[in-house]
């Protein structure tokens, strides 16, 4: 096989094509404590946000089925989808920028898959089955009463946590009130919601009990993005090959010409994806920093400087020079800043009313008394606020009147949509073209909300 065999294989598949089951050693150290604190904060936010309400609405809601979206207590309608898309593009650019500069720091620290796997399910496994050597021995051993007991307790806890996670994610989609009704009311009235809850729970249980790191290695496309986003100046979890090579087992006798790496393999044992970080940046690495803590612990034990594995760039390790900002980093940062400014502008200028005015299909114009001409228009009005709004439409830049069908002025209830109609009537003598453009001002409570443009059809001069 040789020292370069890793270039022709991946860590999670053996030579026969079967999956390699990983038993990572329980990590400990400075970075692990920091990651634990960050994960606790992440979990606290994740599980409490669905219960936080603003004016009776959830702080966050992504109800795709009913096309109902709430971000930070602000309701967004399908007509606002372009604002959401700009935000998503900005988020993708943000992730890309962080990858260019800091590698997969997102994956190792705040990705939900990593947080739940390493900080929830893996901790349960360590508590019940012990560290990696005990887990391996238990799985390879016969089905004794002790093994059945441990496996039963573990999988029951796994499923309960999976149910909790699934319900939390459903709360973001359908709302916590709807979720409570599914959980407390008769099953017959919420069969669809119950099935969705069961499916989500089963998926999460399958992912964290069996599929595990395969999500990062096989399913998630983010790891593949590294090949086009990372360069020599990207800061990643890296092995200092200049200082560490050539490797040699630790000996109390000082030998010249050897590196600081004592080939203890602790960095490999703690890796949740089974790679050897000393082979360089690899697709499977999620920058979880477990290898940094393990190596620093060993360096302290042999009285050598820590940082043999650390956050660094290839340029930094090879030359000893500090990491500098490249043209690509500056370009990504500029693009991200522009998108943030655009998103902020769209949110600030977002109108309280969304009004769509189109001429009624299948109609031209109507002759009215007094030599006047009128056109019929269909109007769709969305009230995006939490209070009723009375709507008034004024014709600007042209003489004429607006007459609503059914009421002097429509009142649009809070957070709702209405379809209605109105006539625009003009003096025939003032109509100089068969089709002319009109500008309409939409007012509510004495304030102009928005402006709409439409067309007006009149008779030919010979009619």
N, C-alpha and C positions, 0 to 999 in steps of 0.2 A: 504493500500500500504506500508507504513512505510518508514523509512529513508533509507533502503537498496534497495528500489524498482528499483533504477537506474541500478542495476546489472542485472536485468532481461529484460531490454528494451533499446532501442536506442532513442536518442533525436529527430530524424526526423520522427518517426512513432508513431502515437497515439495507444491507446488500441484497436481501431477498425481496425487497419491496414492501415489507411489513412495517407498520408503525412502531416507533420506539417510544415506550412509555417512560416518562421522566419522573424521577424522584428527587426533586431539588432539596438540598440541605436547607434547614431553617435559617434564614439570614438574620444577622444582627449587626448593629453598628450605627454610626452617626447618620448616614443617609437613610437607613431603614427606619430610624426613629423619625426623621423628618418626613419621609414618605407616609408613615403611619399617621402623623399629625395632619398632613394634607388630605389623606384619604378620609379621616374622621370628619374633617370639615366638609369634604365633598359629599359624604354620605348624609351628614346632618342637613345640608342644603337640599339634597335630592329628596329626602323623605319628608321634609317640612314644607317645601314650596307648594305642593298641591293643596295644603290646608290654609294657606295665606290668601285672604281675599281682599279686594279693593272695591268698595262700593257694591259689595255683594257678588262680585265676579272673581274667579280665580286669578292669581297673579300670572299664571301661565296656563294656556290651554291650546292643544293642537288637535282639534276635532276635525279630522279630514272628512269623515262621513257626512257630517252636517255642515261642512265648510265654515267652521267657526273657529277663529284663531284669536287668542288673547296673549299679548306680550307686555309684561310689566303693567298689567291692569288695563291696557289699551286694546280695544277690539279692532281687529282687522278683518275686512271682508275680502271676497275673491277679487274685487276690483282693486284692492291694495296689494295684490300679489307681487307686482313689480317691486314694491318696497321690500318685501320679504326676500325676493330674489337678489336684490342688491346687497342685502344683509348677508345672505348665504355666500355670495361671491366674495364679499369682504372677509367672511370667516374662513373660506378656503384659502384666500391669499394670505391671511394671518397664519394659518397652519403651514402653508408653503414657506413663508418667510421664516417661521420658527424652525422648520426643518432645514432650510438653507443655513441658518446660523447655528442652531442648537441641536440638530439631528432629531431623533424621535423622543424628545423630552416629553411631548404630549402623551405618547404611548406609555411611558414608564411611570408617569406621575398622576395623570388625571383621566386617562382613558377609562370609561366605565368597565370594560372587559378586564383590564388589569387590576383596577381597584377591587372589584368583586372577587376575582380569582385569587389574588395574592393577599388581600387584606380581610376577606370574609371567609370564603370557602376553604382556602388553604390553611388558615388559622384553625378552623374547626377540625380539619384533618390532622393537623399537628397535635391538637389537644386530645383527640380520641385515639389516633393510631401511632403517635410518636413521631420522631424525626425520620429522615429519609431511609436510614438503615432498617429501622423497625417496620416502616411501610413496605419496603421491598421484601423483607422476610415474611411479613404477614400475607402479602399477595401471592407469594410463591409457595407458601406453606399449605397444608391440608385444611379442609373446612372443619375446624374444631368448634366447640361451643363458644370459645373466646373470640374466634374470628367472626362467627355469625353475629355475636352480640355487638362487636365493634362496628361491623359493616351495617347492621340494622340501625344502630343509633346514628351513625354518620349519615346514611341516606335519608333517614327521617328528618334530621336537621337540615340537610341539603334541600329537601323538598319544601320544608316549611319556609326556609329563606327564599327559595325560588318563588313560592306563592306570594311572599311579601314583596319581592322585587317586581313580579308581574302585576300585582295590584297597584303598586306605585306608578309603574309606567302607564297602566290603564287610566289612572287618575289624571295623568297629563293629557290623555286623549278624550275621555268622556266626562271628566270632572269628578271631584270627590263626592258630590251629592248623588250623582247617578250611580257611582260605585257603591255607596252605602245602601241604596235601594236594591241593587243586585244581590248584595250580601245579606240583607235582612228580610226582604219581601219574598213571597212564594216564587219558587223556581220557574213555574209556568209563565209568569209574567215577564221574566227576563232571561229566557232561554239563550238568546243570542249572546248576551253579555256574559252569561255563565260559561258558555262554550269558549268565548274569547279568553276569559280568565284562565280556563283550564288549559287551553292551547299555549298561551304565553307561559304559564307555570311549567308545563312540560318541556317547552323549548329551553327555558332557562335551566331547568334541572338537567337536561341532556347536555347542554353546553358546559356547565360547571362540574358535572360529575364524570363526564367521559370525553367530550370534544376538547375542552380546555384550551391549551395553547395553540391548537390547530386553527382556532379563529384568527389568531394573529399571523400564523404561518401560511395558511391556505386560503382563508376567506377574505380577510381584510386587504384591500388594495394599497393601503398606505405604505406597507413595507416595500412594495415594488416601486413606489414613488421615489424612494431614497436613491435609486440608481440614476435618476435624472436630476434630483434636487441637491444631493450632497456633492461637495467638492473638497479639495484639500484644506480649505479654510473653515469648513463646518466644524462646530464644536460637538463632539460625540463622546461616549464612553470609550476610551481608547487605552490600549496597552503601550507603554513607552518602550518600544523595541530597542531604541538606542541605549537606554540605560539597562534594560533587562537581559539582553542577549550578550553572549551565549548563555543558555540556561544550564544550571547544574544543581544537583541535589545539595541541600544545606550541609555544610561541614564546619566544624569549629576551626579547622585549619584554614588560614587565609591563603587563597590562591589568586595569583595575578591572571588577568585576562578573562575572568568570568563575569557574567552579568549579575544583577540583583535578583533575577527570578530564580527561585529555588525549586521550581517545577513541582510544587506541592499539590497542584490541581484543585485547590480550594475554589478558585474562580470558576472552574467547570462544575464543581459539585453544587454550587448555590444557584447556577443559572437556570431559570425556569424554562428556557427553550433549548437547553442542552448544548450550547456552543462553547467553543474555546475562544475567548476574547483575544487571546494572544495571536490568533490567526488574522486579526484585523477586523474592520467593520464588515458585518455580515447581515444578510437580509433578515435573519431570525432575531437579531438583537433589538430589544425594545427599550434599551437605555434605562433599565430598572435600578442600576447602581448596586445590585447585590454583590457583583464581583469586586467593586471598589472597596466595600466594607470588608469582604473576606480577605482581600490582598493586603489592605492596611493593617488588619489584625495580625496577619502572618509577618509583615514587615516589622511591626512592633516587637513580635516575639523573637525575631532574629537580629534585632537592633540595627535595622536599616531604615532609611528614610521612607516615609509613606508617600503615596502618590505614584507608585509604579503603574497602577491602573487609575485613571482619573478622567475628569472632563477636560478634553484637549482636542486640538485639531491636528491633522496629519502634518500640516506645515509647521505648527508649533513644536511637535515632537521631533521632526526631522531636522529643523534648523535651530531650534531653541529660541526663535523669535516669537514675540506675542502675536496673537491672532489679530488681523486687521480686517476692516470692512472692505469688501470687494464691490465692484461696480454692480454686480447682480444683487447684492444685499441692499445697496442704496436704491436700485430701481424698484425692487419689491416693496421697500419701505415707502417710497414715494407713491407707488400705486395704491398701497394699503391706506395711506393718509388721504389720498384723493377719494377713495371709496367711502371712507368714514365720514368725510365732509359731505359727500353726496347723500349718504344715508341719513345723516343728521338734518340736512336741508329738506329731504323728502318727508321726514317725520315732523319737522317743525311746520312745514307748509301744507301738511295734509289737511284737507278741508273736512269740516264737520258733516257736510252734506255731499253726497255724490249724486249728481243729477245727469241723466241721459235723456236727450230730447231728439226724437226722430219723427218725421212726417208720417202720418197714418198710411199704412200700405193700402193700395187700391183706390186712393182718392187723389183728386187734383185740386180743385178749389170750388167754393160755393159762392153764388151771388146772393147778397143780402140787401135788404131795403136801404134806400139812400145811396145807391150806386157804390156799394162797398163789397169788397172781396175778402173771404176768410179761408184759412187753411186749418185742418185738424191735425193735432200732434199727439203722439203717445209719449208719456213722461214716466220715467222710472226714477224714484227718489229713495236713497238710502240714508237713514239717519244714523250716524256713527256715534252719537252722544248718548248720555244716560238720562236725557230729559226730552219731552215732546217739543217739536219745533214746527211752528206755523210758517209755511213757505209762500213767498210772493215772487212772481216773475215779472220783470219790467223790460220793455222793449227799449233799446238804446240806439241812437244814431238814425232812427227812422220813426215816423209817426205811425201810430197804430195802437190797438188795445189788446190785452190778454184777458180772455174769459174762460174760467175753469168750468169743466163739466161737473155738475152736481154740487158744488160748494163755492163760495166766494174765494176762499183760499184753503188748500188742503193742510191738515195737521198730521205730521208724520210722527207716530209714536216712537218712544226711545228705543234705540237699537233695533230698528225694524226697516222693512222695505215696503213701499206701496207703488202700485201701478195706477196711473190716472191719465186724464186727457185734458187738453185745453185748446181753445181756438185763438188764433191771431187774426185780427180783422184790420184791414187797411182800406183807405179811400182808393177807388179805382183810378182816379186821376193822378195819383201819386205813384202808381205802378208803371214804371217805364220799361221794364224788362219782363220777359216771360218767367224767368227764374232769377231771383236775387238772393243775396246773402243777408241774414239778419243776425244781430248780436243780442243775446238775452242776458240780463243780470238776475241772479238768484239771490234773494234777500230773506233774512229771518231775524226777527226781533230787532229790526232797525239796522242790521248789519249786513253788508254785502258778503255773501259766502263764496260764490264762484261765478264764472262767466261761461256761457254756452253759445255755440254757433250753430245755426241751422239754415235751411233754405225756405224760400217762400215762392209758391207757384201762382202766377197770375195769367189772365187771358192775353191772347195776341191782340195787337192794336186793332185788327180787323174784326174782332169778335164783338 
